[in-house]
Amino acid sequence: MDWGYEEWAYHKGLKKKESEKKILRSLIVTRAFENQVYFVFCNQYDPKIKDQIPYSLIAEPHKIIKEIYGREGMIIADIDLDHIEDVRKKYVKECGWPLLKKSALYT
Protein backbone atom coordinates (compact mmCIF):
# COMPACT_ATOMS: atom_id res chain seq x y z
CA MET A 1 0.00 0.00 0.00
CA ASP A 2 1.24 3.47 -0.80
CA TRP A 3 0.01 7.06 -0.57
CA GLY A 4 -1.32 8.58 -3.74
CA TYR A 5 -4.09 10.89 -4.85
CA GLU A 6 -7.30 10.54 -6.77
CA GLU A 7 -7.59 12.72 -9.88
CA TRP A 8 -11.29 13.42 -9.22
CA ALA A 9 -10.52 14.98 -5.82
CA TYR A 10 -8.78 18.03 -7.29
CA HIS A 11 -9.77 21.05 -9.31
CA LYS A 12 -7.90 21.76 -12.52
CA GLY A 13 -4.71 23.72 -12.02
CA LEU A 14 -4.15 22.66 -8.40
CA LYS A 15 -0.70 21.23 -7.67
CA LYS A 16 -1.82 17.78 -6.57
CA LYS A 17 1.50 16.36 -5.42
CA GLU A 18 2.43 19.48 -3.44
CA SER A 19 -1.00 19.51 -1.78
CA GLU A 20 -0.69 15.84 -0.83
CA LYS A 21 2.83 16.44 0.52
CA LYS A 22 1.46 19.16 2.82
CA ILE A 23 -1.32 16.83 3.98
CA LEU A 24 1.19 14.05 4.70
CA ARG A 25 3.51 16.39 6.63
CA SER A 26 0.60 17.48 8.79
CA LEU A 27 -0.72 13.95 9.37
CA ILE A 28 2.66 12.49 10.33
CA VAL A 29 3.60 15.25 12.78
CA THR A 30 0.08 15.00 14.25
CA ARG A 31 0.48 11.25 14.80
CA ALA A 32 3.88 11.80 16.43
CA PHE A 33 2.42 14.53 18.66
CA GLU A 34 -0.71 12.59 19.66
CA ASN A 35 1.29 9.52 20.61
CA GLN A 36 4.42 11.33 21.86
CA VAL A 37 6.68 9.16 19.71
CA TYR A 38 9.06 9.32 16.80
CA PHE A 39 7.12 8.44 13.65
CA VAL A 40 8.51 7.06 10.40
CA PHE A 41 6.55 7.21 7.14
CA CYS A 42 7.97 5.49 4.08
CA ASN A 43 6.41 5.62 0.63
CA GLN A 44 7.70 3.93 -2.50
CA TYR A 45 9.25 5.80 -5.41
CA ASP A 46 8.41 4.86 -8.96
CA PRO A 47 8.58 7.64 -11.58
CA LYS A 48 6.20 5.63 -13.81
CA ILE A 49 3.32 5.92 -11.32
CA LYS A 50 1.66 9.25 -12.09
CA ASP A 51 -0.55 9.66 -9.00
CA GLN A 52 1.97 8.51 -6.40
CA ILE A 53 3.39 10.83 -3.75
CA PRO A 54 7.12 9.98 -3.61
CA TYR A 55 7.67 11.14 -0.04
CA SER A 56 9.18 9.61 3.09
CA LEU A 57 9.96 11.25 6.42
CA ILE A 58 10.91 10.88 10.06
CA ALA A 59 9.16 13.10 12.60
CA GLU A 60 9.16 13.83 16.30
CA PRO A 61 6.18 15.34 18.15
CA HIS A 62 6.94 18.93 17.09
CA LYS A 63 8.80 18.77 13.80
CA ILE A 64 10.08 16.77 10.88
CA ILE A 65 13.64 15.58 11.42
CA LYS A 66 14.49 14.17 7.97
CA GLU A 67 12.63 13.87 4.69
CA ILE A 68 13.10 12.83 1.09
CA TYR A 69 10.82 13.81 -1.76
CA GLY A 70 10.67 13.00 -5.45
CA ARG A 71 13.64 10.69 -5.64
CA GLU A 72 14.89 7.29 -4.62
CA GLY A 73 16.98 7.14 -1.49
CA MET A 74 17.22 6.38 2.19
CA ILE A 75 16.98 8.68 5.18
CA ILE A 76 18.53 8.01 8.57
CA ALA A 77 18.11 10.08 11.71
CA ASP A 78 19.46 9.92 15.24
CA ILE A 79 16.69 9.83 17.79
CA ASP A 80 16.92 10.78 21.43
CA LEU A 81 14.67 8.71 23.69
CA ASP A 82 15.46 11.02 26.61
CA HIS A 83 14.03 13.92 24.60
CA ILE A 84 10.76 12.03 24.04
CA GLU A 85 10.62 11.18 27.74
CA ASP A 86 11.09 14.87 28.60
CA VAL A 87 8.34 15.86 26.16
CA ARG A 88 5.98 13.31 27.71
CA LYS A 89 6.70 14.53 31.24
CA LYS A 90 6.13 18.13 30.18
CA TYR A 91 2.72 17.31 28.72
CA VAL A 92 1.72 15.33 31.80
CA LYS A 93 2.69 18.27 34.00
CA GLU A 94 1.23 21.08 31.88
CA CYS A 95 -1.75 19.41 30.24
CA GLY A 96 -2.62 16.56 32.56
CA TRP A 97 -2.25 14.00 29.78
CA PRO A 98 -1.85 10.48 31.14
CA LEU A 99 1.64 9.10 30.81
CA LEU A 100 1.98 5.60 29.42
CA LYS A 101 3.84 3.09 31.51
CA LYS A 102 7.44 2.88 30.39
CA SER A 103 7.14 -0.87 29.90
CA ALA A 104 4.35 -0.31 27.37
CA LEU A 105 6.43 2.21 25.42
CA TYR A 106 9.49 0.10 24.82
CA THR A 107 8.12 -3.37 24.18
Secondary structure by P-SEA (a helix, b strand, c coil): cbbbbbccccccccaaaaaaaaaaaaaaaaaaaaacbbbbbbbbbbccccccccccccccccccccccccccbbbbbbbbaaaaaaaaaaaaaaccccccccccccc
